[in-house]
Amino acid sequence: NDTGTDKRYFNGKIGKITAIFEDMIEVQCPDEPGTIEVGQATWENIEYTVNQETAEISQKIIGTFKQYPLKPAWAITIHKSQGLTFDKAIIDAQAAFAPGQVYVALSRCRTFEGMVLSSPLMPSSVKSDATVQRFMAEACAQVPTAEKLALEKGRYQRILLLECFDFQSLQRHLGRLTGLLRGNASIIQVQAGADIGEVQQQTVEAICTVGENFKRQLQSLFTESAMPADDPVILERLTKASAYFSGKFDTILVPFLDTLVVDADNKEILKRITEAIKKLREETAVKRAAVQSCADGFSPSHYLRAISAAAIKADQQPRKPASVTYSEADVGHPELFQRLREWRNDKAHADGLPHFQVLHQKTLVQIAVHLPDSLAALQTIKGIGKRLTEKYGEELVALVVDYRQQHGIETVTLPQPSLPVGPLGERKAPSGKKEDSKKFSLELAEQGLSIAQIAEQRGLTVQTIEGHLAFWVKKGDLALNGLVAADKQRDIEEKIAEMPQTSLKALKIALGDAYSYGEINLVLAHLQHSATP
């Protein structure tokens, strides 16, 4: 199957090779206007291990192989046809010798019209599995009674309720993300409304540990003779638990994930962090929906619908679009791009700085695409402000001018940009609901409402609103005045100047309890905007 975004082909699709090139094969499929460009696909054999202390899952690639995902469309065995789908097929299943073999053969074809039997199917060709026959015989001999059915319904409800308040998977996903962010702190940029360590500690203490205690309490209330959904004592406990856990999700994990933005030059690290964030978001959405489904009683069907709807919504949740015009895939001058990266590496090494604090990878991409040949042209590129122009402008322009002279480039033709890259490195479609939510918070702030008033009016947490407004402060669309008290802003800026490369948590500890993570994050956003006008 095509693992790309276009999903151009699937296992069993029929086509004809029309051209073969050095690194690509063209295939024409029936009733399709264009050809499919098929490149080599890479398969990885991955070994997974679990860290017993942090519950993090690490992976190690122990082997890979590449091949074109094509095979000649002549006869294959029924066994090897499993998983394939055909519009037309000639089937010879008369000599079938294994249970289910005839079913596999016949079910490969989409329609009866596309199926041709080259030989008749004999009764001896259709075989049943002895295990299936034994199961059916036992099922028929042991027809469940009404009493047994009631007992099994109760048992099923108890299983679902214990599953509802089991947060071990959530703890594992959070532990993995924490390990990735801390282990790569020197090569990534993280923006969030709270420190990941604080979030992890609060989640474990207020959600995971309490969840385990509540499960034990539920088990002590369960009886085999009563349905949990009909037990008034259990229902009372479920209502209170739903309110408690929903509140903890809305004040700890949801605001953190809503404001979390991670960036890195290392594509592999960024990919792993992006996937970890995605998994944590999905698990948070599902468990939050699970506990909320118990607010007014318990119904297995209501519970199952709630978690399935949350999983689908989380998978389809749009992320805010990035403002970067071009991605690395758009760079048409890889030689210059490599020179720029080497220049940045040398500067970072000489100054003892992380690479991104010299120039971000995205900014290098824009330079390699636009090819600015003057300081004025350089300053038009996003990510290049007055400070960076004064510090590195002449060197960058000299690199570009030298490259343009070597290759005789007088006029620059900009490429058609690829899909924009989101803040977590993923390819994005146009803006969705989250951007609208931030914009609504901005409009209320511009009307003079305080952060607390906006949170109350919108039914969101203060931390979430602080994250929304920090987004606009960083973009320069909202002034910091009025959001953070002047004396607090001064203290926070002084502390950031004293500790320029420290974490959000370290700044919070240094400043004390009188300063919130949200206030520190707003000031950081203000300084970031000031640094790149």
Disulfide bonds with the S-S distance in Angstrom:
none
